[in-house]
Amino acid sequence: MSIYEYRPVLIYCIVVAAALGAVAGSFLNCAAWRIVRGESFIRGRSRCPACGHTLGASELIPIVSWVVQRGRCKACGAKVSARYPLTELCFAALTVMCLLRFGLTPLCLRNFLFLCCLFLLTLTDLEDMTIPDGCHIAAIAIWVIFLPFTFKGWRDVLMSVLAAFIYGGGLLLVSLIMDKVLGRDSLGGGDIKLFFVIGLYLGIVGTLFALVLACVLGLAFNAILNRKDGGRAFPFGPSIAAAAALMLLYGEPLIKWYMGLLG
């Protein structure tokens, strides 16, 4: 049954997806914070970064807790960054968009998990200019595990693997050449690995569009950062992740629209 057949079912699914997305966003935000600081995100209770107060259940409700506590720690009164509710809201919206795009299918679950990887590496790259290898490994594992449920034929699988090596290997070669020409690192290793992973999910054409879109977003992001921070280096991972997420969710209609412009 399609979720679009009955409005009550659609509304219920959207509400559940939004709640799940907010919880996932909260977890990913916590995981990113701990990864950047070299801590385990699997073990240990959530705590206040300022005073170390262990958070109770009432302090862990996504978005609601931050609003009720007026953005402050219940124990010490320290200000809690707006990053927390914003990331929870953002990932809740992404989860709803994933549900509406793919419905209640294995493909929806696979792409939701891939979005989790993209979101996590975006947060770590923004804060510490690093993309954890664990994000790449997890994304590849997710793609492999869901192959039996999303299988469309061996040609489709081979084209996805080919796309991964074309873009991953191609960008590695370009990066090595540019490093020699510029005398400095031109593209991070994490960014190159990320395009390898994106190739598996988006294929040759989809990844090409994602590459172009990532460059456009990267230029815009760099212009904003240069204006604020005097030309410091900027993380490219968030732009790549945003482009990949956009193509993952709306790539087919975007490609059809663009090809239509070309006649």
C-alpha angles and dihedrals in degrees: 000000000000117000087228095063096079123031095214090054091048093050092047092051092048092051092048091046092050092050092047090048093050091051091047090048090052091051093046091050091051091045092051092049092052096043092054089052095045095250130134114258092194100060129048136044123272113264143180110272090216105049104009093241110164108238119238127217093268090055094053101061105120115249093342096072092051092049095045092048090045092236096302137112113261092221107041103013093235115156114262114215119252085230089088101061092035093056090045092051092045095052092043088057092047091051092051091049090051091051093047091048100046106019124211095329138123087251089060092053092046093050092045090056090047089052087053089057092047092048094049095050090047091058094047093045092049092051104035108010090243134118111203115232086223089072091056093045093048092049092050091047090050091051092050095044092052095046094098090053098044098035114142098167139304092271090062091049093048092049090052092050090045090052090051092054095041095054098032094046094037094052091045090055093046090047093052091050093047091047089057093046097045097035092228141069110292102180128018121242090236091058092052092049089049092058089051089056093044089054089062092054102036105030126216101309097037093050091049090056090045090052093052092045091047090054091051092048091044092054091049092047091047092051091054093047094046090052092052104033106032100254102311121162115278132209114252095191096083091053091049092047092049091049091047092049092050092050092044092054102033106010098116097054091041092053092046090049092050094046088049089059088056090052 
